């Protein structure tokens, strides 16, 4: 069974981004997380990561719909 909580480093690896980008997602409240312990170690629930990824797919699909690819854009 996969771990329930992930570190910022694990999330960064899964998303293929830097840890600082993961921290920015946390600070912008785009990626739900929890500060655990006295030193405030960030942990991200696997379900929260999956929910973030699903939202990213949906946002990308909406963006693509609003910005269709026009092969003849230069001929208008």
mmJSON file of the N, C-alpha and C atoms, coordinates in Angstrom:
{"data_MODEL":{"atom_site":{
"group_PDB":["ATOM","ATOM","ATOM","ATOM","ATOM","ATOM","ATOM","ATOM","ATOM","ATOM","ATOM","ATOM","ATOM","ATOM","ATOM","ATOM","ATOM","ATOM","ATOM","ATOM","ATOM","ATOM","ATOM","ATOM","ATOM","ATOM","ATOM","ATOM","ATOM","ATOM","ATOM","ATOM","ATOM","ATOM","ATOM","ATOM","ATOM","ATOM","ATOM","ATOM","ATOM","ATOM","ATOM","ATOM","ATOM","ATOM","ATOM","ATOM","ATOM","ATOM","ATOM","ATOM","ATOM","ATOM","ATOM","ATOM","ATOM","ATOM","ATOM","ATOM","ATOM","ATOM","ATOM","ATOM","ATOM","ATOM","ATOM","ATOM","ATOM","ATOM","ATOM","ATOM","ATOM","ATOM","ATOM","ATOM","ATOM","ATOM","ATOM","ATOM","ATOM","ATOM","ATOM","ATOM","ATOM","ATOM","ATOM","ATOM","ATOM","ATOM","ATOM","ATOM","ATOM","ATOM","ATOM","ATOM","ATOM","ATOM","ATOM","ATOM","ATOM","ATOM","ATOM","ATOM","ATOM","ATOM","ATOM","ATOM","ATOM","ATOM","ATOM","ATOM","ATOM","ATOM","ATOM","ATOM","ATOM","ATOM","ATOM","ATOM","ATOM","ATOM","ATOM","ATOM","ATOM","ATOM","ATOM","ATOM","ATOM","ATOM","ATOM","ATOM","ATOM","ATOM","ATOM","ATOM","ATOM","ATOM","ATOM","ATOM","ATOM","ATOM","ATOM","ATOM","ATOM","ATOM","ATOM","ATOM","ATOM","ATOM","ATOM","ATOM","ATOM","ATOM","ATOM","ATOM","ATOM","ATOM","ATOM","ATOM","ATOM","ATOM","ATOM","ATOM","ATOM","ATOM","ATOM","ATOM","ATOM","ATOM","ATOM","ATOM","ATOM","ATOM","ATOM","ATOM","ATOM","ATOM","ATOM","ATOM","ATOM","ATOM","ATOM","ATOM","ATOM","ATOM","ATOM","ATOM","ATOM","ATOM","ATOM","ATOM","ATOM","ATOM","ATOM","ATOM","ATOM","ATOM","ATOM","ATOM","ATOM","ATOM","ATOM","ATOM","ATOM","ATOM","ATOM","ATOM","ATOM","ATOM","ATOM","ATOM","ATOM","ATOM","ATOM","ATOM","ATOM","ATOM","ATOM","ATOM","ATOM","ATOM","ATOM","ATOM","ATOM","ATOM","ATOM","ATOM"],
"id":[1,2,3,4,5,6,7,8,9,10,11,12,13,14,15,16,17,18,19,20,21,22,23,24,25,26,27,28,29,30,31,32,33,34,35,36,37,38,39,40,41,42,43,44,45,46,47,48,49,50,51,52,53,54,55,56,57,58,59,60,61,62,63,64,65,66,67,68,69,70,71,72,73,74,75,76,77,78,79,80,81,82,83,84,85,86,87,88,89,90,91,92,93,94,95,96,97,98,99,100,101,102,103,104,105,106,107,108,109,110,111,112,113,114,115,116,117,118,119,120,121,122,123,124,125,126,127,128,129,130,131,132,133,134,135,136,137,138,139,140,141,142,143,144,145,146,147,148,149,150,151,152,153,154,155,156,157,158,159,160,161,162,163,164,165,166,167,168,169,170,171,172,173,174,175,176,177,178,179,180,181,182,183,184,185,186,187,188,189,190,191,192,193,194,195,196,197,198,199,200,201,202,203,204,205,206,207,208,209,210,211,212,213,214,215,216,217,218,219,220,221,222,223,224,225,226,227,228],
"type_symbol":["N","C","C","N","C","C","N","C","C","N","C","C","N","C","C","N","C","C","N","C","C","N","C","C","N","C","C","N","C","C","N","C","C","N","C","C","N","C","C","N","C","C","N","C","C","N","C","C","N","C","C","N","C","C","N","C","C","N","C","C","N","C","C","N","C","C","N","C","C","N","C","C","N","C","C","N","C","C","N","C","C","N","C","C","N","C","C","N","C","C","N","C","C","N","C","C","N","C","C","N","C","C","N","C","C","N","C","C","N","C","C","N","C","C","N","C","C","N","C","C","N","C","C","N","C","C","N","C","C","N","C","C","N","C","C","N","C","C","N","C","C","N","C","C","N","C","C","N","C","C","N","C","C","N","C","C","N","C","C","N","C","C","N","C","C","N","C","C","N","C","C","N","C","C","N","C","C","N","C","C","N","C","C","N","C","C","N","C","C","N","C","C","N","C","C","N","C","C","N","C","C","N","C","C","N","C","C","N","C","C","N","C","C","N","C","C","N","C","C","N","C","C","N","C","C","N","C","C"],
"label_atom_id":["N","CA","C","N","CA","C","N","CA","C","N","CA","C","N","CA","C","N","CA","C","N","CA","C","N","CA","C","N","CA","C","N","CA","C","N","CA","C","N","CA","C","N","CA","C","N","CA","C","N","CA","C","N","CA","C","N","CA","C","N","CA","C","N","CA","C","N","CA","C","N","CA","C","N","CA","C","N","CA","C","N","CA","C","N","CA","C","N","CA","C","N","CA","C","N","CA","C","N","CA","C","N","CA","C","N","CA","C","N","CA","C","N","CA","C","N","CA","C","N","CA","C","N","CA","C","N","CA","C","N","CA","C","N","CA","C","N","CA","C","N","CA","C","N","CA","C","N","CA","C","N","CA","C","N","CA","C","N","CA","C","N","CA","C","N","CA","C","N","CA","C","N","CA","C","N","CA","C","N","CA","C","N","CA","C","N","CA","C","N","CA","C","N","CA","C","N","CA","C","N","CA","C","N","CA","C","N","CA","C","N","CA","C","N","CA","C","N","CA","C","N","CA","C","N","CA","C","N","CA","C","N","CA","C","N","CA","C","N","CA","C","N","CA","C","N","CA","C","N","CA","C","N","CA","C","N","CA","C","N","CA","C","N","CA","C"],
"label_alt_id":[null,null,null,null,null,null,null,null,null,null,null,null,null,null,null,null,null,null,null,null,null,null,null,null,null,null,null,null,null,null,null,null,null,null,null,null,null,null,null,null,null,null,null,null,null,null,null,null,null,null,null,null,null,null,null,null,null,null,null,null,null,null,null,null,null,null,null,null,null,null,null,null,null,null,null,null,null,null,null,null,null,null,null,null,null,null,null,null,null,null,null,null,null,null,null,null,null,null,null,null,null,null,null,null,null,null,null,null,null,null,null,null,null,null,null,null,null,null,null,null,null,null,null,null,null,null,null,null,null,null,null,null,null,null,null,null,null,null,null,null,null,null,null,null,null,null,null,null,null,null,null,null,null,null,null,null,null,null,null,null,null,null,null,null,null,null,null,null,null,null,null,null,null,null,null,null,null,null,null,null,null,null,null,null,null,null,null,null,null,null,null,null,null,null,null,null,null,null,null,null,null,null,null,null,null,null,null,null,null,null,null,null,null,null,null,null,null,null,null,null,null,null,null,null,null,null,null,null],
"label_comp_id":["UNK","UNK","UNK","UNK","UNK","UNK","UNK","UNK","UNK","UNK","UNK","UNK","UNK","UNK","UNK","UNK","UNK","UNK","UNK","UNK","UNK","UNK","UNK","UNK","UNK","UNK","UNK","UNK","UNK","UNK","UNK","UNK","UNK","UNK","UNK","UNK","UNK","UNK","UNK","UNK","UNK","UNK","UNK","UNK","UNK","UNK","UNK","UNK","UNK","UNK","UNK","UNK","UNK","UNK","UNK","UNK","UNK","UNK","UNK","UNK","UNK","UNK","UNK","UNK","UNK","UNK","UNK","UNK","UNK","UNK","UNK","UNK","UNK","UNK","UNK","UNK","UNK","UNK","UNK","UNK","UNK","UNK","UNK","UNK","UNK","UNK","UNK","UNK","UNK","UNK","UNK","UNK","UNK","UNK","UNK","UNK","UNK","UNK","UNK","UNK","UNK","UNK","UNK","UNK","UNK","UNK","UNK","UNK","UNK","UNK","UNK","UNK","UNK","UNK","UNK","UNK","UNK","UNK","UNK","UNK","UNK","UNK","UNK","UNK","UNK","UNK","UNK","UNK","UNK","UNK","UNK","UNK","UNK","UNK","UNK","UNK","UNK","UNK","UNK","UNK","UNK","UNK","UNK","UNK","UNK","UNK","UNK","UNK","UNK","UNK","UNK","UNK","UNK","UNK","UNK","UNK","UNK","UNK","UNK","UNK","UNK","UNK","UNK","UNK","UNK","UNK","UNK","UNK","UNK","UNK","UNK","UNK","UNK","UNK","UNK","UNK","UNK","UNK","UNK","UNK","UNK","UNK","UNK","UNK","UNK","UNK","UNK","UNK","UNK","UNK","UNK","UNK","UNK","UNK","UNK","UNK","UNK","UNK","UNK","UNK","UNK","UNK","UNK","UNK","UNK","UNK","UNK","UNK","UNK","UNK","UNK","UNK","UNK","UNK","UNK","UNK","UNK","UNK","UNK","UNK","UNK","UNK","UNK","UNK","UNK","UNK","UNK","UNK"],
"label_asym_id":["A","A","A","A","A","A","A","A","A","A","A","A","A","A","A","A","A","A","A","A","A","A","A","A","A","A","A","A","A","A","A","A","A","A","A","A","A","A","A","A","A","A","A","A","A","A","A","A","A","A","A","A","A","A","A","A","A","A","A","A","A","A","A","A","A","A","A","A","A","A","A","A","A","A","A","A","A","A","A","A","A","A","A","A","A","A","A","A","A","A","A","A","A","A","A","A","A","A","A","A","A","A","A","A","A","A","A","A","A","A","A","A","A","A","A","A","A","A","A","A","A","A","A","A","A","A","A","A","A","A","A","A","A","A","A","A","A","A","A","A","A","A","A","A","A","A","A","A","A","A","A","A","A","A","A","A","A","A","A","A","A","A","A","A","A","A","A","A","A","A","A","A","A","A","A","A","A","A","A","A","A","A","A","A","A","A","A","A","A","A","A","A","A","A","A","A","A","A","A","A","A","A","A","A","A","A","A","A","A","A","A","A","A","A","A","A","A","A","A","A","A","A","A","A","A","A","A","A"],
"label_entity_id":["1","1","1","1","1","1","1","1","1","1","1","1","1","1","1","1","1","1","1","1","1","1","1","1","1","1","1","1","1","1","1","1","1","1","1","1","1","1","1","1","1","1","1","1","1","1","1","1","1","1","1","1","1","1","1","1","1","1","1","1","1","1","1","1","1","1","1","1","1","1","1","1","1","1","1","1","1","1","1","1","1","1","1","1","1","1","1","1","1","1","1","1","1","1","1","1","1","1","1","1","1","1","1","1","1","1","1","1","1","1","1","1","1","1","1","1","1","1","1","1","1","1","1","1","1","1","1","1","1","1","1","1","1","1","1","1","1","1","1","1","1","1","1","1","1","1","1","1","1","1","1","1","1","1","1","1","1","1","1","1","1","1","1","1","1","1","1","1","1","1","1","1","1","1","1","1","1","1","1","1","1","1","1","1","1","1","1","1","1","1","1","1","1","1","1","1","1","1","1","1","1","1","1","1","1","1","1","1","1","1","1","1","1","1","1","1","1","1","1","1","1","1","1","1","1","1","1","1"],
"label_seq_id":[1,1,1,2,2,2,3,3,3,4,4,4,5,5,5,6,6,6,7,7,7,8,8,8,9,9,9,10,10,10,11,11,11,12,12,12,13,13,13,14,14,14,15,15,15,16,16,16,17,17,17,18,18,18,19,19,19,20,20,20,21,21,21,22,22,22,23,23,23,24,24,24,25,25,25,26,26,26,27,27,27,28,28,28,29,29,29,30,30,30,31,31,31,32,32,32,33,33,33,34,34,34,35,35,35,36,36,36,37,37,37,38,38,38,39,39,39,40,40,40,41,41,41,42,42,42,43,43,43,44,44,44,45,45,45,46,46,46,47,47,47,48,48,48,49,49,49,50,50,50,51,51,51,52,52,52,53,53,53,54,54,54,55,55,55,56,56,56,57,57,57,58,58,58,59,59,59,60,60,60,61,61,61,62,62,62,63,63,63,64,64,64,65,65,65,66,66,66,67,67,67,68,68,68,69,69,69,70,70,70,71,71,71,72,72,72,73,73,73,74,74,74,75,75,75,76,76,76],
"pdbx_PDB_ins_code":[null,null,null,null,null,null,null,null,null,null,null,null,null,null,null,null,null,null,null,null,null,null,null,null,null,null,null,null,null,null,null,null,null,null,null,null,null,null,null,null,null,null,null,null,null,null,null,null,null,null,null,null,null,null,null,null,null,null,null,null,null,null,null,null,null,null,null,null,null,null,null,null,null,null,null,null,null,null,null,null,null,null,null,null,null,null,null,null,null,null,null,null,null,null,null,null,null,null,null,null,null,null,null,null,null,null,null,null,null,null,null,null,null,null,null,null,null,null,null,null,null,null,null,null,null,null,null,null,null,null,null,null,null,null,null,null,null,null,null,null,null,null,null,null,null,null,null,null,null,null,null,null,null,null,null,null,null,null,null,null,null,null,null,null,null,null,null,null,null,null,null,null,null,null,null,null,null,null,null,null,null,null,null,null,null,null,null,null,null,null,null,null,null,null,null,null,null,null,null,null,null,null,null,null,null,null,null,null,null,null,null,null,null,null,null,null,null,null,null,null,null,null,null,null,null,null,null,null],
"Cartn_x":[0.849,0.0,0.895,0.588,1.397,1.228,2.241,2.207,1.055,0.449,-0.666,-0.175,0.989,1.527,2.845,3.075,4.286,5.039,6.338,7.143,7.114,7.6,7.7,8.605,9.68,10.614,9.925,9.109,8.4,7.393,6.678,5.709,6.441,7.562,8.342,8.772,9.191,9.61,8.439,7.285,6.109,5.645,5.723,5.281,6.39,7.61,8.773,8.985,8.919,9.157,10.116,10.512,11.407,10.62,11.341,10.701,10.179,10.877,10.405,9.095,8.905,7.634,6.512,6.817,5.825,5.474,6.481,6.241,5.354,5.586,4.749,3.302,3.098,1.737,1.061,1.84,1.309,0.953,1.874,1.649,0.504,0.313,-0.794,-2.107,-2.066,-3.219,-3.788,-2.937,-3.341,-3.202,-2.281,-2.038,-2.246,-3.262,-3.595,-2.488,-2.121,-1.055,-1.261,-0.398,-0.461,0.959,1.102,2.366,2.33,3.27,3.269,4.482,4.248,5.352,5.819,6.702,7.21,8.029,8.685,9.493,8.705,7.452,6.596,6.995,7.155,7.489,6.221,6.296,5.136,4.901,3.638,3.239,2.014,2.005,0.927,0.277,-1.019,-1.743,-1.753,-1.603,-1.614,-2.909,-4.035,-5.323,-5.345,-4.696,-4.637,-3.799,-2.724,-1.905,-2.704,-3.409,-4.216,-5.312,-5.922,-6.949,-6.342,-5.134,-4.451,-4.186,-3.711,-3.421,-4.695,-5.79,-7.065,-7.514,-7.387,-7.745,-6.857,-5.583,-4.66,-5.086,-5.493,-5.991,-7.227,-8.16,-9.388,-9.106,-8.22,-7.864,-7.17,-6.338,-5.652,-6.652,-7.612,-8.63,-9.44,-9.81,-10.555,-9.707,-8.415,-7.536,-7.436,-7.297,-7.196,-8.47,-9.623,-10.895,-10.971,-10.426,-10.458,-9.377,-8.404,-7.285,-7.071,-8.014,-7.894,-6.666,-6.121,-4.981,-5.485,-4.924,-5.342,-4.173,-4.294,-3.22,-3.052,-4.125,-4.035,-4.104,-3.546,-3.606,-2.968,-1.962,-1.278,-1.966,-3.058,-3.723,-4.958,-5.31,-6.544,-6.415],
"Cartn_y":[-1.176,0.0,1.241,2.222,3.438,4.257,5.051,5.902,6.895,7.172,8.121,9.545,9.873,11.22,11.217,12.275,12.442,13.684,13.675,14.864,15.785,17.008,17.921,17.329,16.662,16.065,14.966,14.156,13.088,13.659,14.71,15.344,15.977,16.641,17.256,16.201,15.05,13.979,13.467,13.286,12.786,13.768,15.075,16.095,16.528,16.063,16.443,17.956,18.526,19.949,20.076,21.296,21.51,21.548,21.347,21.439,22.85,23.851,25.226,25.462,24.785,24.906,24.241,23.133,22.478,23.393,24.012,24.928,26.095,26.595,27.679,27.213,25.988,25.449,25.365,24.984,24.906,26.305,27.243,28.609,29.306,28.996,29.582,28.836,27.823,26.987,26.244,25.979,25.164,23.684,23.366,21.989,21.9,21.157,21.013,20.245,20.71,20.072,20.357,19.756,19.973,20.133,21.024,21.191,20.278,19.358,18.341,18.548,18.465,18.51,19.907,19.969,21.235,22.028,21.348,22.036,22.382,22.015,22.367,21.698,20.39,19.643,19.488,19.846,19.778,18.348,17.937,16.639,16.841,16.125,16.221,14.853,14.814,13.555,13.08,11.774,11.225,11.588,11.528,11.901,13.376,14.227,15.655,15.893,15.133,15.239,14.788,13.673,13.185,14.186,14.829,15.843,17.043,17.447,18.551,18.205,16.993,16.571,16.571,16.075,16.061,17.481,18.408,19.811,20.395,20.035,20.536,20.048,18.784,18.27,19.045,19.288,19.998,21.434,22.126,23.5,23.562,22.58,22.531,22.318,21.428,21.174,22.44,23.174,24.421,25.449,25.519,26.464,26.117,24.836,24.4,24.743,24.546,24.883,26.372,27.208,28.652,29.17,28.326,28.708,27.618,27.491,26.411,26.602,25.498,25.512,25.857,26.903,27.335,27.128,26.14,25.857,26.984,27.675,28.745,30.118,30.268,31.533,32.676,32.408,33.46,33.86,33.194,33.492,34.347,34.712,35.467,36.917],
"Cartn_z":[0.0,0.0,0.0,-0.867,-0.899,0.382,0.679,1.871,1.784,2.947,2.993,2.779,3.359,3.252,2.497,1.768,0.98,1.446,1.263,1.543,0.328,0.517,-0.627,-1.696,-1.28,-2.246,-3.06,-2.398,-3.11,-4.101,-3.682,-4.576,-5.757,-5.488,-6.56,-7.579,-7.079,-7.984,-8.815,-8.183,-8.915,-9.98,-9.671,-10.626,-11.575,-11.314,-12.105,-12.084,-10.882,-10.645,-9.464,-9.149,-8.011,-6.699,-5.607,-4.292,-4.047,-4.562,-4.366,-5.118,-6.248,-6.959,-6.159,-5.518,-4.661,-3.496,-2.899,-1.784,-2.238,-3.441,-3.973,-4.131,-4.598,-4.717,-3.355,-2.345,-0.982,-0.485,-0.625,-0.126,-0.847,-2.122,-2.895,-2.663,-1.822,-1.482,-2.689,-3.666,-4.806,-4.484,-3.576,-3.165,-1.663,-1.266,0.151,0.86,2.052,2.815,4.295,5.104,6.549,7.071,8.05,8.747,9.962,10.033,11.08,11.993,13.296,14.256,14.594,15.58,16.085,15.081,14.19,13.183,11.936,11.904,10.778,9.486,9.533,8.327,7.492,6.223,5.35,4.89,4.912,4.394,3.503,2.4,1.422,1.326,1.519,1.402,-0.042,-0.229,-1.589,-2.301,-1.585,-2.195,-2.587,-1.794,-2.119,-3.375,-3.514,-4.721,-5.932,-5.806,-6.926,-7.291,-6.29,-6.551,-7.275,-6.873,-7.547,-9.01,-9.258,-10.628,-11.464,-10.902,-11.631,-11.97,-11.007,-11.281,-12.369,-12.368,-13.393,-14.772,-14.868,-16.147,-16.597,-15.668,-16.005,-16.435,-15.701,-16.051,-17.408,-17.683,-18.974,-20.1,-19.893,-20.913,-21.189,-20.125,-20.314,-21.067,-20.741,-21.421,-22.908,-23.208,-24.607,-25.361,-24.727,-25.371,-25.686,-24.811,-25.02,-25.953,-26.255,-27.128,-28.174,-29.099,-30.08,-30.964,-31.403,-32.31,-33.691,-34.254,-35.59,-36.551,-37.41,-38.355,-39.358,-39.67,-40.671,-40.0,-38.829,-38.094,-38.862,-39.648,-40.387,-41.679,-42.064,-43.331,-43.18,-41.954,-41.725,-42.089],
"occupancy":[1.0,1.0,1.0,1.0,1.0,1.0,1.0,1.0,1.0,1.0,1.0,1.0,1.0,1.0,1.0,1.0,1.0,1.0,1.0,1.0,1.0,1.0,1.0,1.0,1.0,1.0,1.0,1.0,1.0,1.0,1.0,1.0,1.0,1.0,1.0,1.0,1.0,1.0,1.0,1.0,1.0,1.0,1.0,1.0,1.0,1.0,1.0,1.0,1.0,1.0,1.0,1.0,1.0,1.0,1.0,1.0,1.0,1.0,1.0,1.0,1.0,1.0,1.0,1.0,1.0,1.0,1.0,1.0,1.0,1.0,1.0,1.0,1.0,1.0,1.0,1.0,1.0,1.0,1.0,1.0,1.0,1.0,1.0,1.0,1.0,1.0,1.0,1.0,1.0,1.0,1.0,1.0,1.0,1.0,1.0,1.0,1.0,1.0,1.0,1.0,1.0,1.0,1.0,1.0,1.0,1.0,1.0,1.0,1.0,1.0,1.0,1.0,1.0,1.0,1.0,1.0,1.0,1.0,1.0,1.0,1.0,1.0,1.0,1.0,1.0,1.0,1.0,1.0,1.0,1.0,1.0,1.0,1.0,1.0,1.0,1.0,1.0,1.0,1.0,1.0,1.0,1.0,1.0,1.0,1.0,1.0,1.0,1.0,1.0,1.0,1.0,1.0,1.0,1.0,1.0,1.0,1.0,1.0,1.0,1.0,1.0,1.0,1.0,1.0,1.0,1.0,1.0,1.0,1.0,1.0,1.0,1.0,1.0,1.0,1.0,1.0,1.0,1.0,1.0,1.0,1.0,1.0,1.0,1.0,1.0,1.0,1.0,1.0,1.0,1.0,1.0,1.0,1.0,1.0,1.0,1.0,1.0,1.0,1.0,1.0,1.0,1.0,1.0,1.0,1.0,1.0,1.0,1.0,1.0,1.0,1.0,1.0,1.0,1.0,1.0,1.0,1.0,1.0,1.0,1.0,1.0,1.0,1.0,1.0,1.0,1.0,1.0,1.0],
"B_iso_or_equiv":[0.0,0.0,0.0,0.0,0.0,0.0,0.0,0.0,0.0,0.0,0.0,0.0,0.0,0.0,0.0,0.0,0.0,0.0,0.0,0.0,0.0,0.0,0.0,0.0,0.0,0.0,0.0,0.0,0.0,0.0,0.0,0.0,0.0,0.0,0.0,0.0,0.0,0.0,0.0,0.0,0.0,0.0,0.0,0.0,0.0,0.0,0.0,0.0,0.0,0.0,0.0,0.0,0.0,0.0,0.0,0.0,0.0,0.0,0.0,0.0,0.0,0.0,0.0,0.0,0.0,0.0,0.0,0.0,0.0,0.0,0.0,0.0,0.0,0.0,0.0,0.0,0.0,0.0,0.0,0.0,0.0,0.0,0.0,0.0,0.0,0.0,0.0,0.0,0.0,0.0,0.0,0.0,0.0,0.0,0.0,0.0,0.0,0.0,0.0,0.0,0.0,0.0,0.0,0.0,0.0,0.0,0.0,0.0,0.0,0.0,0.0,0.0,0.0,0.0,0.0,0.0,0.0,0.0,0.0,0.0,0.0,0.0,0.0,0.0,0.0,0.0,0.0,0.0,0.0,0.0,0.0,0.0,0.0,0.0,0.0,0.0,0.0,0.0,0.0,0.0,0.0,0.0,0.0,0.0,0.0,0.0,0.0,0.0,0.0,0.0,0.0,0.0,0.0,0.0,0.0,0.0,0.0,0.0,0.0,0.0,0.0,0.0,0.0,0.0,0.0,0.0,0.0,0.0,0.0,0.0,0.0,0.0,0.0,0.0,0.0,0.0,0.0,0.0,0.0,0.0,0.0,0.0,0.0,0.0,0.0,0.0,0.0,0.0,0.0,0.0,0.0,0.0,0.0,0.0,0.0,0.0,0.0,0.0,0.0,0.0,0.0,0.0,0.0,0.0,0.0,0.0,0.0,0.0,0.0,0.0,0.0,0.0,0.0,0.0,0.0,0.0,0.0,0.0,0.0,0.0,0.0,0.0,0.0,0.0,0.0,0.0,0.0,0.0],
"pdbx_formal_charge":[null,null,null,null,null,null,null,null,null,null,null,null,null,null,null,null,null,null,null,null,null,null,null,null,null,null,null,null,null,null,null,null,null,null,null,null,null,null,null,null,null,null,null,null,null,null,null,null,null,null,null,null,null,null,null,null,null,null,null,null,null,null,null,null,null,null,null,null,null,null,null,null,null,null,null,null,null,null,null,null,null,null,null,null,null,null,null,null,null,null,null,null,null,null,null,null,null,null,null,null,null,null,null,null,null,null,null,null,null,null,null,null,null,null,null,null,null,null,null,null,null,null,null,null,null,null,null,null,null,null,null,null,null,null,null,null,null,null,null,null,null,null,null,null,null,null,null,null,null,null,null,null,null,null,null,null,null,null,null,null,null,null,null,null,null,null,null,null,null,null,null,null,null,null,null,null,null,null,null,null,null,null,null,null,null,null,null,null,null,null,null,null,null,null,null,null,null,null,null,null,null,null,null,null,null,null,null,null,null,null,null,null,null,null,null,null,null,null,null,null,null,null,null,null,null,null,null,null],
"auth_seq_id":[1,1,1,2,2,2,3,3,3,4,4,4,5,5,5,6,6,6,7,7,7,8,8,8,9,9,9,10,10,10,11,11,11,12,12,12,13,13,13,14,14,14,15,15,15,16,16,16,17,17,17,18,18,18,19,19,19,20,20,20,21,21,21,22,22,22,23,23,23,24,24,24,25,25,25,26,26,26,27,27,27,28,28,28,29,29,29,30,30,30,31,31,31,32,32,32,33,33,33,34,34,34,35,35,35,36,36,36,37,37,37,38,38,38,39,39,39,40,40,40,41,41,41,42,42,42,43,43,43,44,44,44,45,45,45,46,46,46,47,47,47,48,48,48,49,49,49,50,50,50,51,51,51,52,52,52,53,53,53,54,54,54,55,55,55,56,56,56,57,57,57,58,58,58,59,59,59,60,60,60,61,61,61,62,62,62,63,63,63,64,64,64,65,65,65,66,66,66,67,67,67,68,68,68,69,69,69,70,70,70,71,71,71,72,72,72,73,73,73,74,74,74,75,75,75,76,76,76],
"auth_comp_id":["UNK","UNK","UNK","UNK","UNK","UNK","UNK","UNK","UNK","UNK","UNK","UNK","UNK","UNK","UNK","UNK","UNK","UNK","UNK","UNK","UNK","UNK","UNK","UNK","UNK","UNK","UNK","UNK","UNK","UNK","UNK","UNK","UNK","UNK","UNK","UNK","UNK","UNK","UNK","UNK","UNK","UNK","UNK","UNK","UNK","UNK","UNK","UNK","UNK","UNK","UNK","UNK","UNK","UNK","UNK","UNK","UNK","UNK","UNK","UNK","UNK","UNK","UNK","UNK","UNK","UNK","UNK","UNK","UNK","UNK","UNK","UNK","UNK","UNK","UNK","UNK","UNK","UNK","UNK","UNK","UNK","UNK","UNK","UNK","UNK","UNK","UNK","UNK","UNK","UNK","UNK","UNK","UNK","UNK","UNK","UNK","UNK","UNK","UNK","UNK","UNK","UNK","UNK","UNK","UNK","UNK","UNK","UNK","UNK","UNK","UNK","UNK","UNK","UNK","UNK","UNK","UNK","UNK","UNK","UNK","UNK","UNK","UNK","UNK","UNK","UNK","UNK","UNK","UNK","UNK","UNK","UNK","UNK","UNK","UNK","UNK","UNK","UNK","UNK","UNK","UNK","UNK","UNK","UNK","UNK","UNK","UNK","UNK","UNK","UNK","UNK","UNK","UNK","UNK","UNK","UNK","UNK","UNK","UNK","UNK","UNK","UNK","UNK","UNK","UNK","UNK","UNK","UNK","UNK","UNK","UNK","UNK","UNK","UNK","UNK","UNK","UNK","UNK","UNK","UNK","UNK","UNK","UNK","UNK","UNK","UNK","UNK","UNK","UNK","UNK","UNK","UNK","UNK","UNK","UNK","UNK","UNK","UNK","UNK","UNK","UNK","UNK","UNK","UNK","UNK","UNK","UNK","UNK","UNK","UNK","UNK","UNK","UNK","UNK","UNK","UNK","UNK","UNK","UNK","UNK","UNK","UNK","UNK","UNK","UNK","UNK","UNK","UNK"],
"auth_asym_id":["A","A","A","A","A","A","A","A","A","A","A","A","A","A","A","A","A","A","A","A","A","A","A","A","A","A","A","A","A","A","A","A","A","A","A","A","A","A","A","A","A","A","A","A","A","A","A","A","A","A","A","A","A","A","A","A","A","A","A","A","A","A","A","A","A","A","A","A","A","A","A","A","A","A","A","A","A","A","A","A","A","A","A","A","A","A","A","A","A","A","A","A","A","A","A","A","A","A","A","A","A","A","A","A","A","A","A","A","A","A","A","A","A","A","A","A","A","A","A","A","A","A","A","A","A","A","A","A","A","A","A","A","A","A","A","A","A","A","A","A","A","A","A","A","A","A","A","A","A","A","A","A","A","A","A","A","A","A","A","A","A","A","A","A","A","A","A","A","A","A","A","A","A","A","A","A","A","A","A","A","A","A","A","A","A","A","A","A","A","A","A","A","A","A","A","A","A","A","A","A","A","A","A","A","A","A","A","A","A","A","A","A","A","A","A","A","A","A","A","A","A","A","A","A","A","A","A","A"],
"auth_atom_id":["N","CA","C","N","CA","C","N","CA","C","N","CA","C","N","CA","C","N","CA","C","N","CA","C","N","CA","C","N","CA","C","N","CA","C","N","CA","C","N","CA","C","N","CA","C","N","CA","C","N","CA","C","N","CA","C","N","CA","C","N","CA","C","N","CA","C","N","CA","C","N","CA","C","N","CA","C","N","CA","C","N","CA","C","N","CA","C","N","CA","C","N","CA","C","N","CA","C","N","CA","C","N","CA","C","N","CA","C","N","CA","C","N","CA","C","N","CA","C","N","CA","C","N","CA","C","N","CA","C","N","CA","C","N","CA","C","N","CA","C","N","CA","C","N","CA","C","N","CA","C","N","CA","C","N","CA","C","N","CA","C","N","CA","C","N","CA","C","N","CA","C","N","CA","C","N","CA","C","N","CA","C","N","CA","C","N","CA","C","N","CA","C","N","CA","C","N","CA","C","N","CA","C","N","CA","C","N","CA","C","N","CA","C","N","CA","C","N","CA","C","N","CA","C","N","CA","C","N","CA","C","N","CA","C","N","CA","C","N","CA","C","N","CA","C","N","CA","C","N","CA","C","N","CA","C","N","CA","C","N","CA","C","N","CA","C"],
"pdbx_PDB_model_num":[1,1,1,1,1,1,1,1,1,1,1,1,1,1,1,1,1,1,1,1,1,1,1,1,1,1,1,1,1,1,1,1,1,1,1,1,1,1,1,1,1,1,1,1,1,1,1,1,1,1,1,1,1,1,1,1,1,1,1,1,1,1,1,1,1,1,1,1,1,1,1,1,1,1,1,1,1,1,1,1,1,1,1,1,1,1,1,1,1,1,1,1,1,1,1,1,1,1,1,1,1,1,1,1,1,1,1,1,1,1,1,1,1,1,1,1,1,1,1,1,1,1,1,1,1,1,1,1,1,1,1,1,1,1,1,1,1,1,1,1,1,1,1,1,1,1,1,1,1,1,1,1,1,1,1,1,1,1,1,1,1,1,1,1,1,1,1,1,1,1,1,1,1,1,1,1,1,1,1,1,1,1,1,1,1,1,1,1,1,1,1,1,1,1,1,1,1,1,1,1,1,1,1,1,1,1,1,1,1,1,1,1,1,1,1,1,1,1,1,1,1,1,1,1,1,1,1,1]
}}}
